């Protein structure tokens, strides 16, 4: 197996309202940490950009810790150079408060509305700048899972999109098994029901490795043909 240089993102971001309160989501980082850990065990070189989680860093992984979406975007732009693959498993907040109060807002003074700005779309940026990079994204939907995941895969120029569906009985957060669809290049679809995060990580890494090997083989054949 050819070792790859991988950049992985994991966990939520936190967008501060004041020094006490923030906007976030239910992400625990389990998926991204599983990918990073399994990748290192497979012999790859891994840098993990992590939002605030309660997980032990995987052995052998270079850790970059962030809090906000802007910090994660800066980290991705800084560390993507020289990488073979970017796996965006983080649940990046789409919005942040326009302003952050310097002091805790008292309950009686809390405004009726909090004005929001859009955060940068890191996956979209990566898709526009990836060149030879293999790009994998994650998405979570409550309806029309396949259609929306495929639309995101195309619009973000991602090679792979791992799609999770939130149902009325639960959501794919935390360490428990979950069900996903992995959309690959050319319309390929892989369905997995109630499998562990580690198993999903292994499958995704195998698909990425296969794509990388194919690209290298085709590139070598093209060079030989021109020689």
N, C-alpha and C positions, 0 to 999 in steps of 0.2 A: 504493500500500500504506500502510495506517495504521500509523505507528510505535507500538510497544507498550513499556511499561516492564516489563522482565523480570528476575526473580530466578532464577538457575541455581545448582545445587550440583553439585560434582564431586569425584572422587577418593575415597580411603578415609578412615576416621578411625583414629587410634591410641589405644589404651587402655592406659596404662602399668601394668606390673607392678612395675617398679622403675626407676631412672634409665636403665637400659640396655635392658631388655626390654619388649615391648608386644604386645598382641593387635591384629591388623589383618587385611586381606584382600588379594586380588590386584589390586584396582582400580588403574588407572594414571591415571585422569582424562581419558583421550583422548576419551571420548564427551561428557562435560560441557564440555570445552574446545572441542570441535568445534561444539557447539550455541552456546556463547557467541560464538565467533568468527564463525560464519555469521549469527547474529542481528544482530550489530553491522554486518556488511557489508550486511545487508538493511535497515538504517536504524533498528533498534530500540535502545533504551537498556537496557544490560545491567549488572547487578551479579552477579559470580560469587563464590560462597563456596566456597573450595577447601581440601580436605584436603592433606596432604603429598604432592606429586607432583614429577616431574622434567620439567616442561613449561614452555615460555615462555608468559607471560600473553598472551592475544589482544589485539591492538591495539585501543584504544578501549573496553576493558572495565574497569569499576571492580572492583578485586580486594579480597576479604576473605579473609585466611588464618586457618585454624583447625587444630587437631590432633584434638580429641576430639569425640565425638558430642554431648556437652553443650554444647561451644562452638559446634558447628554449629547446634544447636537455638536457642541464644541469638542467633546471627547471623540465622537465618531469622526469628525473632520480631521482631528489631530492624529488619530491612530489608524485610519484606514489606509494610509499610504503603505505600499509594499505588501498588503494583505491579498490573499487569494480568494477569500470568502468573507462575507458579512451576513450574519444571522441576526435579524432584528426580532428577538423574542420579548423585548420590553413592551410594557403597556404604557406608552407615552401619553401624558395628558394632552388632550387636544386644545385646551384653553388654560389661560392663566389670568389672574386679576390684573386689571389695568394698573392699579397702584397697590402697594403693600404698606399697611399702617406700621409705623415704627414702634408703637406701643400697643399693648393688648386693647382691643376694642371692647368697652364695657357693654354688657347685654342691652342696657337701656339706650346705648348710642349706636347699636348695630343698624346699618341702613337696611331699607326694605329690598334693595337690589344691589348686587355686586356686578360691576361692569367688567367684561372679559375681553381679552385679546386672544387671537389665534396663536398657538405655538407653531414653531417650524415643523413641517412634515419631513422627518428625517429619512424615512423610507423612500419618499418621492425624490428627495435630493440625491440619495445614494443611487437610485435607479437612473437618474439623469447624468451621473458622473461615474458610473461603474466601469466603463471600458471593458476590460477582460475579467472583472471581478464577478464571482458567482454570488447572487443576492437572494436571500430567503427572508420572507416576511411572515408575520402571524396576524390573523384577524379573528375577531369574535363578533358574532351576529346573533340576533334574536329571531330572524326570519330570512327566507330566501338565501340560505347559506351558500350554496354553490354559485348562484348567479352573482351575488355580491362579492364573494371571494375571487371569482374569475375576473370581475370588473376591476377589483383592486390589483390583482396580479398584473393585468394589462396596463392600467393607468400608472402604476408605480414602476413598471418595467422590471418586475421581479422574476427570477427564474423559477422560484418555488413560493407557494403561498400555503401555509398551514392554517386551516380553517376550523374554528371551534364554534359550537352553537350553544348559546345559553338557553336552557329549557326551564319550564316551571318547577321542575323537581331539583334543580341545582345548576351549578356552573362549573366549568373546568378550572377552578382555582385551587391552589394547594397541592399537596403531595398525592392525593388519591388518583386512581386510574381515570382516564377520560376517553372520549371518542373524538377523532379528528378526521378530516379529509386533507390529504396532501396533494395539491395541484402542481404538476410539473410542467416542463416545457412541452409544447405541442399538444396541449389538451389532456395530458396523462392525468389520471385520478387514482389515488390510493386511499381506500377506506379502512379505518381501524376503529373497532368498538371496544370500549372498556380495557384499554391497555395502559401500562405504566408510562410515566413521563420518560423514564430511562429507555423504554422500548421505542417510543416515538423519536427520541433523540438518536438512537442507533439507526433507525430507518432513514431519517432525514440525512444523517451523516453519510450513510451508504449511497443515497441518491446523489448527494453533492459530490462524493468521491467518484462515482461513476461518470457524472457529467464532466468533472475535471479531467479524468483520464481520457474521455472521448475527445475533449477539446485539444488536449496535448497530442493525442494520436493523430487527429486530423491536421493539426498544425505541423507536425513532423512530416506527414505525408505530403503536405503542400510544399514545404521547403525542399523535400527530396525531388518533387516534380519540377521545381524551378531550377534545381542544381544542374 
